[in-house]
Amino acid sequence: MRHLIQSGILATALMAGLTVQAQDNGRDLQQFRYPDQRGINQFEALGDNNVTFDGVKVRMGGAFAIQLQGLNHSTGSVLDTLTEIGTNFNLPTANLDMDVALADGMRMHLRTYLSARHHNEAWVKGGYLQIDKLDFIRKDFLKGVMDITTVKVGLMENNYGDYHFRRTDNARAIYNPFVGNLIMDGFTTEAGAEIYVTPGDFLIMFGVTNGKLNQRVTDPGATGPVILGKLGYDKQVNDDLRLRLTTSLYTTGKSAHNYLYSADRAGSRFYLVMDDTGNPTSNFRTGRYDPGFTNEITAVMINPFVQFKGLELLGTVELSSGKAEAEADTRNWTQLAADLLYRFGPTDNLYIGAKYNQAAGEEAFTGNDVTISRIEAGAGWYMTKNVLVKAEYVQQTYDGFDATNILYEGQFDGVMLEAVVSF
């Protein structure tokens, strides 16, 4: 009986949400990134998008993605115990999004992973409250300030770098022209606040978080705050040319366990590559690399973006340093990446592109200078603004690891196909 009641409550809540959305006539919300082809290269959802607030609106959306993986891998390690893999489908992933217009200039976002590589159960990724106006205090209160100011508060995806706006977030792969994210995947969700000031074509952001991926009140003082910052310039020079350049900072001097490069619990798209466990759930970050900066870290990411007609280039230069708790000295890592795309077709619904990504630095505890390099080359088709199919060839190599490490002279390569629905 209890399960029937719970199911009835859930069904009622879902129907209520769908009813409110139907009453909204499909209109979008204020300061909202479109969850479809229109959201490509939108970056921060700030400023006036000419949507008028006329009451509380609930927008239910989501995303679904599935891949056909055809990869091979090899190792030169003396521990030649790689998991045997073949061509087949990966686990489908799904997101559920709720966006709510609460007041004029006030919006809430919540994302739940319904299915992910690392979690069989539904779990909340995070959410935030975004405020662009203070009319809930008094009409036009501090209007001159709020015209160029936005405040975000929540347990949310922190705005470190620009690549996280393109990366795949579990099932949300509609913005990513490729299948993989960066090798060192700078992404985390922490409790905090970010303040944005956007005078003209410039972007200034300052943020602070509690530095914790897993929220708890035990071990007080073991983790210090994380300081976030971003400076940027973004200008549509003319109808054909757009230029954007940002520099971002993520730094903390003390952490019980920092997760900047290991926080994505949704998991990697390249299942069981360079793996010797045979368990896709426990070893869910295969194909990525975590330099192990668990105790302290300072990371800077520079992202130039150039768009000229259908041609676009997104670059990444990332310099990071840090150490694990057991290490005496800090280590340094450098990551470089470049996405080069050409979009064409009647609605720019077709694209071809290539991506190069390299991460190099000192391995934890061994002191080895190691390098990981990846190339991806592929094409995609937006069948509609909400449906994307893409195909790519990927090759990744590992260099500098000890012969007793499964990554020694390692390599994986092959073809990936992915289908995405996002709305």
N, C-alpha and C positions, 0 to 999 in steps of 0.2 A: 504494500500500500504506500509506504514511504517513497519508493521509487516512482510510483505512478504520480504522486503528488509533485515530486521534484520535476518529473518530465512535463507535467502540466504547467507548472510555473515557468519552466524554461520556454516551452512553446508559446505561452502567452506573452512573455517578454519579447521573444523574437517577432511575433506577429505585431506587437505594439510598435516595435522599432520599424518594421517594414511599413506599417501604416503611416507613421510620422514621415518616413522618407517619401512615401507616395504623395502625401500632402505637400511635400516640398517641390514637387514637379521636376525632380532631378537637378535642381539648381545646386551649384557648388557653394562652399562656405567662404567666409572671409579669411584672408591670409592662409590659403589652403593649397597644398601641392597636389596637382591632379594625379590620381593613381593609374594613369594610362599613358599613352604615347605623348600627350600634351605636357606631361611632367618631366620629360627628358631635359636635362641641363637646366632645371629650374632652381636648383640649389636651395638656399634658405627661402622659406615661404614668408616673406616680409612685405610690408607696404600695402597700399590700397589696390585691391583687385576689382573695385567697382561693384561689389556685392552688397546690397542693402540688407541690414538686419531688420526682420519684421517678426520676431518671435523665436522661441527655442526651436532649433531644428536638429534632428538626429539623422546622421548619415551612416548607414551600415554598408560596409564594403569588405573586400577580401582579395585574396590571391591564391592561385594554385599553380604548381609547377611540377614537372616530371622530366627525367632525363633518361635517354638510352645511352649507356656507357659502353664504349668499346676500347678499353685501354689495356696496354701491356706494361709490365714493369720488370726490372732486373736489378741485381746488385752484385758487386764484387766482394762483398763481405765474406769473411770466413764463416759467419753465421748465416749461411744461405738457406734461410727459413721463411722466405716470402710467402705470404698467403696466395694461393692459386686463385686468380680471378679470370673472368671471361666476359663475353658481351651479353648484357641483359639490362633490364630496367632497374633504376634506383627507386628507393622509397618515395612515393609522391609526398610533397609537402604542401601545407595549407596555412594561411593566415586569416584571422578575423579582425577587421578594423572597425572601431567606433569613433566617429568624429561628431562632436556636439557643439553647435553655436549656442552659447549660454547667455550672451548679452552682446550688445554692439561693441565689437573690438575684443571679445573674450571667447576663446575656443578651447575645447578639450580634445585630446587624442588619446586613444588606448589601443594597443595592439596585443593580440593573443595568438600564440603559435598553437594551432590545432593539431598539427602533425609536423614533427621535425626528426632529423636523423638521430639526435641525441636523446629525445624525449618521446616516449610513446603516448604520454598523456598530454592534454591541453594545459598550457601554462602561460602566464602573463609575461610578455617581454618587458613592458613598461608603458608609461604614459606621462602626459604633461598638461599643464594649463598654460595657455599663451594669452598674453594681455597686450593689446595694441592701443587701447583707449581706457580712460579712467571715468567714463560716463556713469559707471555704477556708483561713483562717489557724488558727482554732480555733473550735469551736462557741460561738455567742453572743458572739464577740469584739467589744467595743465596741458591744454591742447597743443600749444607751441612746442612743448617738450615731447609729447607723445606722438606728434606727427613724424618724428624721426627715431622713436624709441620703441622697443619691444622687449618684454620680459617673459621668459619661459621658466617654469618651476615644475619639477617632478622627479620621478625616478625614470630616467629617459636616456635615449641614445645621445651621448655627448657630442658636441659639434667640434670634433678634432679633425682637421684637414677637410678637403673637398671630395676625396675619393669615396667617403662613406655615403655621399649622395648618389653615387653610381653603383655601388656594390650591391650584390644580391643579399637581401635580408630574409633568410629562410625562403618563403614562397614568392616574395616580392622581387622578381627578377626582370621586371618589365623595363627598368631603366638601364640594365647592364647589357651591353651589346655582346659580351662574352659570357662564358659559363663560370669561370673562376673569379675569385676576388684576388686581392694582393697576396703575395707569399707571406709577408708579415702584415697581418690583417688588423690594422689599427681601428678597433671598434670596441666600445664598452658601454654599459648602462650603469649609471651611478646616480645616487640621489643628490640633487643640487639645483642650482639656478644659473641662468645665463641672461645677460643684459646686452641688447644690441642697440647700437646707434648708427644710423645710416644717413649721414649728411651728403646729399647729392649722389654721386656714383661711388662713394666710399662706404666701407663696412668696418665697424669697430665692435668687437665682442669681448666681453670679460665674463668669466664664469668661475664658479667654485663648487666642488662636490665633496662628499664625505669620503671618497676614495674606496668605497666598498661595492663590490658586485653583489655579494650575498649580505643582505641587511641583517644586523644583529646588534645587541647591546652588550654582549660579552667582550672581554679583552679591551676595556677602555684604554685609550692612549696608544694602542698598538699600531693604529693607522692614522696618518695625518691627512689634512685636506689636500685635494688636487686642485691646482690652479690651471684654468683654461684661458686661452686668449686667441684671438684671430684678428688680423688686419687685412683688408682687401680693397680691391678696386675692380668694378664691374661696369662696363660701358658698352652700350649698343652704339657703335660709332656711326654706322649708317645701316641701310636696309640689308647690306651684304656682310658686314663685319661686326663681330662682337669680341671684345677683349676682357679677360678677367685674370686677376692675379691675387692669390691669397697666401698668407703665411700664418701657420697655426702653431700653438704651443700647448703641450700637456706635460705637467711636472708635479712630482711629489717627492718629498725628502724622506718619507717613512711610511711603510706599508707592511701589514701582516702578510698580505699577498696581493700584489698588483696584477690586474688581468687585462691590461691594454691590448696585448697581442694574443690573448687566449679566452676572451670573454664571450665570443660568439658560440653559445651553446646549441645553436641550430645545426652547426656542423658544416664540413666542407662538401663541395660538389663532387670531388674526385674520391669515390668510395674505395677504401682499402688499398690505395696505392702506397707502395713502400711500407707495407704493414706486415708484421709477423705475428699478430694476435688472432686474426680471423674474426674479430668482433667489431662490427661497424658502429656499434653504439658506444662502447668504452673508448675506442680509438677513433673519435669522430672528427679529428682535425687533420686527417691525412692529406698531404699535398700542401699544407701550410707549414710555417715554422715559427716557433716561439723562442726568442733569444733568452728567455728566462730572467727578465728584469723584475723579479718578484718583490724586492725589498724597497728599491728606490729607482726612479726613472725620470729622465728629461728627454722629451721627444719634440722635434720641430719638423713640420711638414710644409713644403712649398709646392703650390699647385698653380701652374700657368694653364690657361684655357684660351684657345683661339678657335673661332668659328667663322669661316668665310664661305658664304653660300652653303653648299652641301658638305664642305670639307671641315673637319674638326679635329683638334688635337688637345688631349688632356694629359698633362705631364705631372709626375710626382717625384720630388726629391725629399727624402726623409732621412734625418740624422737623429740617432737616438743613442743614449748611454744610460747605464744603470748597472745593478748587480743584484744577485740573490743574497739572502741573509747570511749564508755561510761563506760568502766571498769577501775578501779584504779590499780588493780593488774594483773600480768600475770598468766596464767593457764598452766598446763602441760598435755600432752597426750602422750601415748605410744601405738605404733602399732606393732604387731608381725604377721608374715605370713610365711608359708612354703608350697611350691609346690613340691610334690614328684611324679615323673613320671617314668614309664618304657615304652620305645619305642621298638617295635619289628616289625617283618615282613620282607619281601624281601628287602624293601627299607626304613626300619624304618617307614613305613606308617601307623602303628597301635600303639595305646598307651592306657594305663590305668593309672589312677592317682587319687590322693586325695590332697586337699588343706585345710589348716586351717588358719583362719584369725581372729584376735581379736584386737579391739581398745578400750582403756580405758583411762578415764581422767575426769577432772572437767567440768561439764556442764556450759555453759555461763549463768551468772546472777543468777542461782539457787544455785550454789555451790555444787550440787549433784555429787558424784562420780559414774559415769555410765560406763557400760561395754556393748559392742556389740560384739557378737561372731558369726562366720560363718564356716560351713564345706561344702565343695563341693567334690563330688566323682563321677568320670565319666570315659568315654572312647571316643576315636575318631578314625576316619579312613580317611586318605588322599586317596581318590579315585584316584586322580592324584595329581601331585605336586601343582596344582592350585585349587583343590576342596576338602573341608574338611566337614565332617559331625561329629557331636559330641552330646553326651547325658550325662546328669548329674542329680544327686540328690543334692539339696541344702537345707540347714536349717540355719536360722539365728535367734538369740534370743537377746532380749534387757533386761537390768537389771539396776535398780537404778533410773529410771525416776519417777517423781511425778505421782500420780494417776490421775491428770488432764491432763496429757500428753498422746497423742494417742499411744506413744511408751511404756507406762507402762505395764510391763509383756508381751510385744509384742513378736510375733513370726511369721515367715512365712517359709513354707517348701513346697517341691514338686519336680516335674521333669521339666527339660528344655531340649528341642531339638533345635539344631542350625545347619544351613547349610550355608557354606561360599564359595564364589568364589573370587579369588584374582589373578591378573595377571599384 
